[in-house]
Amino acid sequence: MVKVQVSTDELVAGRYRLLEGVHHEEGREGWHGQDVESERPVTLTRSRLPAHLREEAELRTAVRITRESEALGLVCPGRVSVVVDVVEDKDFLWTVTARPEGVPLSALLGHGPVDYVRAARIGLGVLDVLGAAHQEGITHGDLSPGQVWVEERGGVTVAGFGLMGASASPRVTAPSYASPEQARGEGGGPATDLWALGAIMYEMVEGRPAIRDRGGLEATFRAVERLPIRAPLSAGPLSPAIQGLLRRDPVERVPESVVREALTRILKAELDEDSMPTETLPIFRDLDTPPARRVWGKVPLSRPVLLGGALAVTVVCFAGLTAAGGLSERGTSASGPAPSPRVSATPSPTPSASPSSTVAQQAPSASPSPSSSSSASASPSPSHTLTEDPPTGFFRYNAPQGFSVELPKGWKPVRTESSADGSYRVTLGASGDPRTLVVTYSTQLTSDPVAVWREVDTSLRGDSIAYERLGDIRAVTYRGYKGADMEWLSTNDGVRERTFGRGYLIGDHEGFSLRWTTPAADWDTTADRAALTTFLRTFQGGSQ
């Protein structure tokens, strides 16, 4: 490694000519250049030199940078910029690489935001490189749009590996993409790279950085560490992934595998949509993968949930996580009601109650605290039977699928999904009302309702935004059948929501679930409490 001083009119290290500036970030600049000895095109990047590198032997620095580049070139051929030289220039470090295809992402973003599909495609390309690096024990530590090169056909090349090394120093370039732990001077690992990926995808869809550069390292680091990040407005189904990557606690950031599955499903859904005849578009592609704010078969979807079981915030249902697969895309019906459930002739009620019982248990405790939620009453309610008129403000809704329930006036089905095995899911609500009731019937359940909710809990814990289960999963008896309740909090499109779920079996593998979701701030209101109590008292599933 050679110490040099250069201007734009001189050769770097007496060998590399600067031709055209291609990107500029705080602490980093990049040029297209030429190796005058071989006449090959190269890319030169000048980065602020980390303090720990100034103290290292020059040869050791160059060896590490080139070694990491070569190692990743073997596992990600064509997707990592191959370093051909390293040059020290006072407080800066030049890395010379073979010129990547395409343009820096920073230049692309100079033309404005991109749609969430393209953002997902670029994000997945970067994630593949990061994942390969992490498996090799290599952390980038300084990722930013200037280090991502995007080809016209969508390919991605990542540069900049090796600059930070295994140092505990915070990043020294593009500080607005630093993670909070880097801003605090704690260094970072793979979770640091995931934060940077989230910040990059945020800027791609929003057209602005999640944290703006404040004109200097320390000022920007303070902003990264302290300032809240506004929820993205244009991310569509990418929103939960981006917000999951931008969790301030690195332990809580969603893992690479979850993000990869989510991005893959977004791209798959886009391909499926483009390849399907417009006359026969189904209303859903997969019940675990509902598209967000898009139209499938002219059915508008209003809740921004991520495509896929990964990060599915609002569409995890009682039956969706069993080994048998629950509802699937096989036999999806784009029109017409689903068949009525096939109720087993030998249901599995508890010995103390009749399967035909019409008495529901009381609604859970009104308190939003975990301790109160876990102590919801299991005693039956003596008031209001199905023979009484609906309470004021409600009406009896008889679904074509065979179930019935008393709903607030003005409510109706806003989405209906079905499967060839007879399973279905119906979302009930009203325009302008943030609350929903989801009724699910499944023929693929296990024999323990509590165990099913445990699987849902495990999935939500890794997938949802700011997920928090309230209290324990509680075994209950509902209409004489085995059931279980679970409550949780999550954040959806910037709104803190609370969900109560009750699932129960009506046969060996058949059962229903009710999932009531409302803004958490409204949980204790009279209207919301009355709604949940009414749903539980009056629901009748199929031929019960």
Steps between C-alpha positions, in 0.01 A plus 500: 500500500644836391454838669405766243348842467288564194268753346248424231760609245756244612531125482414314818816313607649605166286240326124566514342788309176650632250543215153568635348543845216250551392546861560711808403431861619634832854361531495315166543591133512279193632537148517307180867477411759323291807298583749671270735201508249238387249746346224317685198692635489512879296660776675696771339570836653739750375439855579669827763289672382349830714588798587136566632461145732798543666309781528170315787392284427608144557154358260342750224740396546431130517124554177491699306708250614298200458170685139573594430610144648179360320277751164652417576492130515120527163463674327788315665505157420820315316648797792644699738765363841334462770718659813529287689761704493693827658845529541718810460878463549679834169458686333322209523159343460425130368163394538417134264239359407353167222721369160353595211488258228760540494818709525571872166487678571850631492628141176313432338653809594843372213460254240439773341202677444159342195276532495238774542210254829635367606586854429140602702369205802717582466431871496125440816524289679689777370258763635202308849653505475597866378153593792337322741738672354434842534126450870560429528700823531830311302813588485791260447765767492797261220420257327788321342572158842603368625145562217334306522485121181425309491358149232593249359146511491494879829339598675637810869532588615600849828681566682616812568177687806500722521870580364464852639154569427358844547837667274622778518851350183653358470542127683798355309566179132558420413536872129540431497124421675412825314278745422632850762271650760641261390852588564415866850383412425135569602369160278245335445161345253353252211689664680824412493407131129419527429846640687655207298287257179620664617862472585448132161346419329778696667762282423307183124507557470833683745705296667631816734350761357356819747730685634801313868583509566778752823624341746312718563163659414586860189702420367228271583226750298687765205516261527128422509413869221729619261608227189291422453371147170576333319197367543470122196617304575354157645161592182295450568139603866589565404714799512226769836374370652846498370583846615161627852568372501845658436382855742684725585195709718276279367191682147585384581556132339245274744230387635464148293190426174677584584802286610279210175303506299820512677664206483179298127474553447860389685432176321168448163667549595763244601235247182303563290811451669586170457147365134449595205560262316813611160331480587232754705681761439334836428716801808364676816319409558324832323559827831542675617748236237771442623790287479841660303795364464331168206357311462129427195430291373853578490432873672796676723417795550772757742359757872530415624153585808332368464231235579171665494320831811706578405830660127445447367746756126493453422175323627229736200283578425213734531237229784635290805352669428129531723246331222408259507853361152633579361706216698492180474642151375168361143533390482870576166637394481844344125520519218353695489384862710222639327174585350466844725325751472129538431456870611168639228264618711428808624834632726522802320701765606499860309252718333772699322681219286425202631563151182688422551747780428856393670666796832674430760595752543860601734732313853529634604748763475862394843590635775514237766386744645150457413404853137596462469345158611165628222494753205528264188350644412147397155505652200495268294809452143456627358781289394525137425181316461452127123514534513869601500787254842642409617778732456860390728585210548137390332271248507126438728412211449158340801420283465291183782283637264381775609697808309784661586779742358832616695789346499879543262660254671590175746212521534245221757260354794700364701198389418133448752221442441130450678175425413175325498308829206709625705734714426869479568835659268801505609846612211714628511876544385835363653776294672751726484270801851385607356195681457157343365158591655207312313169498702197391386143449761227444502127439875460574531562874694313765321366805633761747376859453759631746781343297370663183506844661852430626613456141324822405673673791840375386438625148374840613792544735743484211282654232288785635592859561546563876314180588409440865285216627272598787487237772489126448328295234188384682310174453126567495175318440284671240153368419608173657805460276872516573646838422775749580538878523798720427546878501782707355616846400668593174559810290338527160565797272612703802190416705529292817235227478368246744363163391295242688482154344280208597527166325302183570460150360174351377645169384821302473666752266230762447452825678434872497687804618386855564760775491397848615746783422460862610730797568654435840402847619132408449513159668325612819233712333139404560439445128796264457426302814136462399601387150734226622255379762224485237717310252588233756145466627331473163739324264367178351727302271346298221261226617578530873 
